[in-house]
Amino acid sequence: MIDKLEYLIALARERHFGRAAEACGVTQPTLSAGVKQLEDTLGVLLVQRGSRFLGFTPEGERTLEWARRIVADHRAMRQDIDALKRGLSGPLRIAAIPTALPMVAALTTPFRERHPDVRFTVISRTSIEILNHLENLEIDAGLTYLDNEPLGKVNTVPLYRERYRLVTSARDRFGDRDQVSWAEVAELPLALLTPDMQNRRIVDSLLAAAGGPPKPTLESNSMIVLFTHVRTGHWASVMPAMLADSLGLTTLVRSIPIVEPDISHSIGLVVPHREPTTPITAALVAEARRIAPKLEAATLADPAIAALQQ
């Protein structure tokens, strides 16, 4: 039964019988037969079939909700028993929005010191993808925005506030300023994240409210790509303050606080909303709660940010 429920979850994720079978490590006929056996057991049609996957029936959607819950509980049970025998061990899968990637190490490093047998996988995803991956049991936790767009059924741990900087050449327009307004930033051609990123949607709304639509001359889903262009001295970008500082500023590149208004958004850990949770996820939540005061203090200790608070 667990295998058949896994097939259903994979089909919801991949929306394709062949890819779902590959993800489960079985042949397509095996997956199709497993789904058909599940339908026979429940006495209802779960999947709308044609020459390709067409979606789930209403009964299939409800069964999918139960499948996610049952498979998650099964995995949690196995991990709980293994933890009793061997201590905390095994994989921990984390997805983070690009602007939060440099902060993942602040969470994983102390976690590993407490639990050295845990293995980490860290991937970059959009905020929407993180929520989808959590729902489909593809990841154990995510780092994303907590207070801007709907999160759905997840548990959250706030970690720090994301504040914004104009990152630009010291020789460029506004490069000699101690602070700039969003209206002034709106006048610049910018290198920004792609529109599928929530950070880009936040920046777009702030620029639009300041009186002008964004003027991106370069778009990328990688903060490294944006920063390397800024370092040439011919580009400017809007980046979170902690990210800009972590990438390594030079004498050529300045990170200038953006004010009028001074905006911030909460970044935090999100995990599935279910009880009991897996031991690894519970330990990660506990670690996040331990480091959150230090991360927030580090944000407020930034001299430029501290000046804005006075």
C-alpha positions in Angstrom: 0.0 0.0 0.0 2.8 2.5 0.9 4.4 1.9 -2.5 1.2 2.5 -4.3 0.7 5.8 -2.4 4.2 6.8 -3.3 3.3 6.2 -6.9 0.3 8.6 -6.5 2.5 11.3 -4.9 5.1 11.0 -7.7 2.4 11.3 -10.3 1.1 14.5 -8.7 4.6 15.9 -8.7 5.7 14.9 -12.2 2.3 15.1 -14.0 3.5 12.4 -16.3 3.4 8.6 -16.0 6.9 8.0 -17.4 8.6 10.6 -15.3 6.8 9.5 -12.2 7.8 5.9 -12.8 11.4 6.9 -13.3 11.3 8.9 -10.0 10.0 5.9 -8.2 12.6 3.6 -9.8 10.1 1.3 -11.4 8.8 0.8 -15.0 5.8 2.7 -16.3 3.6 -0.5 -16.5 4.5 -1.2 -12.8 3.4 2.3 -11.8 0.3 2.2 -13.8 -0.7 -1.2 -12.5 0.0 0.0 -8.9 -2.3 3.0 -9.4 -5.0 0.8 -10.9 -4.7 -1.6 -8.0 -5.2 1.3 -5.6 -8.3 2.4 -7.6 -9.7 -1.2 -7.4 -9.0 -1.3 -3.6 -10.8 2.0 -3.0 -13.5 1.3 -5.6 -13.2 4.7 -7.2 -11.4 6.3 -10.3 -8.4 8.3 -9.1 -6.7 9.4 -12.3 -8.2 10.9 -15.5 -6.5 9.0 -18.3 -6.1 9.6 -22.0 -3.1 9.3 -24.2 -1.4 11.1 -21.4 -1.9 12.1 -17.7 -4.9 14.5 -17.6 -5.2 15.1 -13.8 -6.9 13.6 -10.8 -10.6 13.1 -10.2 -12.1 14.7 -7.1 -11.7 11.3 -5.4 -8.1 11.2 -6.5 -7.4 14.7 -5.1 -8.8 13.6 -1.7 -6.8 10.3 -1.8 -3.7 12.3 -2.6 -4.1 14.3 0.6 -4.4 11.1 2.6 -1.4 9.6 0.6 0.8 12.5 1.6 -0.2 12.2 5.2 0.2 8.4 5.4 3.5 8.4 3.6 4.9 11.2 5.7 3.8 9.4 8.9 5.4 6.2 7.6 8.7 7.9 7.0 8.5 9.6 10.4 7.8 6.3 12.1 10.8 4.6 10.5 13.1 7.6 11.2 11.9 7.7 14.8 12.7 4.0 15.3 16.1 4.3 13.6 16.9 7.3 15.9 16.1 5.2 18.9 18.6 2.5 17.7 21.4 4.6 16.2 20.8 8.3 17.2 19.9 11.0 14.8 21.2 10.1 11.3 20.2 10.1 7.6 19.5 12.8 5.0 18.1 16.3 5.6 16.9 18.1 2.5 16.6 21.9 2.6 15.5 24.3 -0.1 16.2 28.0 0.2 15.3 31.1 -1.8 18.4 32.5 -3.5 18.6 35.5 -1.2 18.7 33.2 1.9 21.3 30.7 0.6 24.3 32.4 2.3 22.5 32.1 5.6 21.9 28.3 5.4 25.3 27.6 6.9 24.4 29.5 10.0 21.8 26.8 10.6 23.4 23.6 9.2 26.9 24.2 10.8 25.7 24.2 14.5 23.2 21.4 13.6 26.0 19.2 12.3 28.0 19.8 15.5 25.1 18.3 17.5 24.2 15.6 15.0 27.3 14.6 13.0 25.7 11.6 11.3 23.1 13.7 9.4 23.8 14.3 5.7 22.6 17.6 4.1 21.3 18.4 0.7 20.8 22.2 0.1 19.1 23.4 -3.1 18.0 26.8 -4.4 14.3 27.2 -5.3 11.7 29.9 -5.6 9.3 30.4 -2.7 6.5 28.8 -4.6 8.6 25.7 -5.4 9.6 25.4 -1.8 6.0 25.1 -0.7 5.3 22.6 -3.5 8.3 20.5 -2.6 7.2 20.4 1.1 3.7 19.3 0.1 5.0 16.6 -2.1 7.5 15.3 0.5 10.5 16.2 -1.7 12.2 18.3 1.0 12.2 18.3 4.8 12.4 22.1 5.3 12.8 25.4 3.5 14.1 28.9 4.1 11.8 31.5 2.6 9.7 34.7 3.3 7.2 34.4 6.1 5.2 37.6 5.8 4.7 38.6 2.2 2.8 35.9 0.3 0.5 33.1 1.6 2.4 30.0 3.0 -0.4 27.5 3.5 -0.2 24.7 6.0 3.3 25.0 7.4 5.0 25.6 10.7 7.4 28.5 10.8 10.4 29.8 12.8 11.3 33.4 12.1 15.1 33.8 11.8 15.9 37.4 10.7 14.6 40.5 8.9 15.7 41.1 5.3 16.6 44.7 4.6 17.6 46.1 1.3 20.6 47.8 -0.2 21.6 49.4 -3.4 24.8 47.6 -4.5 26.7 49.7 -7.0 30.0 51.0 -8.0 31.5 53.8 -5.9 32.0 55.8 -9.1 28.5 55.3 -10.4 25.5 57.5 -9.7 24.6 57.6 -6.0 27.8 55.6 -5.3 29.1 58.3 -2.9 25.8 58.4 -0.8 25.3 57.1 2.7 21.7 56.2 1.9 19.3 56.4 -1.1 15.5 56.5 -1.5 13.5 53.9 -3.4 12.5 56.8 -5.7 16.1 57.3 -6.6 16.8 53.6 -7.1 13.8 53.5 -9.5 15.7 55.9 -11.8 18.6 53.4 -12.3 18.9 50.6 -14.8 19.3 47.5 -12.6 20.4 43.9 -12.5 17.6 42.0 -10.8 16.4 38.5 -10.0 13.9 37.0 -12.5 10.2 37.7 -12.0 9.5 34.2 -10.7 11.5 35.1 -7.5 9.5 36.6 -4.6 12.4 39.0 -3.9 11.9 40.4 -7.4 8.2 40.8 -6.8 9.0 42.7 -3.5 11.5 45.0 -5.2 9.1 45.6 -8.2 6.3 46.6 -5.8 8.6 49.0 -3.9 10.0 50.6 -7.0 6.5 51.0 -8.5 5.2 52.6 -5.3 8.2 55.0 -5.4 7.0 56.3 -8.7 8.5 54.3 -11.5 8.4 50.8 -13.0 11.6 48.7 -12.6 14.2 49.1 -15.3 16.1 45.8 -15.4 18.9 45.6 -17.9 19.8 42.1 -16.7 17.8 39.4 -15.1 19.0 36.1 -13.5 17.9 33.6 -11.0 21.4 33.6 -9.4 22.5 36.2 -6.9 26.1 35.3 -7.8 25.5 36.3 -11.4 24.0 39.6 -10.3 26.9 40.3 -7.9 29.6 39.5 -10.4 28.1 42.0 -12.9 28.0 44.7 -10.2 31.6 44.0 -9.4 32.6 45.1 -12.9 31.7 48.6 -12.0 29.1 49.0 -14.8 25.9 47.6 -13.1 23.8 48.2 -10.0 21.4 45.9 -8.2 19.1 45.7 -5.1 20.1 43.1 -2.7 19.4 42.1 0.9 21.9 43.7 3.3 23.2 40.5 4.8 23.6 38.8 1.4 25.5 41.8 0.0 27.9 41.8 2.9 28.4 38.1 2.8 29.4 38.2 -0.9 32.4 40.3 -0.1 32.4 44.0 -0.9 35.5 45.7 -2.5 36.7 49.3 -2.6 34.9 49.5 -5.9 31.5 48.2 -4.8 29.4 49.8 -2.1 26.3 48.6 -0.3 24.1 51.6 0.4 20.9 51.4 2.6 17.7 52.1 0.8 15.2 54.3 2.8 12.0 56.2 2.4 10.6 53.8 3.3 12.9 51.6 5.3 11.3 48.2 4.5 12.1 44.7 5.9 10.6 41.3 5.5 10.8 38.2 7.7 12.9 35.3 6.6 12.5 32.0 8.4 12.4 28.2 8.4 9.2 26.4 7.1 8.5 22.8 7.8 5.4 20.6 7.2 2.5 21.2 9.5 2.0 17.7 10.8 2.3 15.8 14.1 4.3 13.8 15.0 7.1 15.2 12.9 10.3 13.4 12.0 13.1 13.5 14.6 15.4 15.3 12.2 12.9 17.9 11.4 12.1 18.4 15.1 15.9 18.8 15.8 16.2 21.3 12.9 13.3 23.4 14.3 15.0 23.4 17.7 18.3 24.5 16.2 16.5 27.3 14.3 15.0 28.6 17.5 18.4 28.6 19.1 20.1 30.6 16.4 17.3 33.0 15.6 18.2 35.6 18.3 21.9 35.6 17.1 20.9 36.1 13.5 18.5 39.0 14.3 21.1 40.6 16.6 23.7 40.3 13.8 21.2 42.2 11.5 20.7 45.0 14.0 24.4 45.2 14.7 25.1 46.2 11.1 26.3 49.9 11.5 24.2 51.1 8.6 21.1 49.4 9.9 21.7 50.6 13.5 22.0 54.2 12.2 18.5 53.8 10.6 17.0 52.6 13.9 18.2 55.8 15.7 
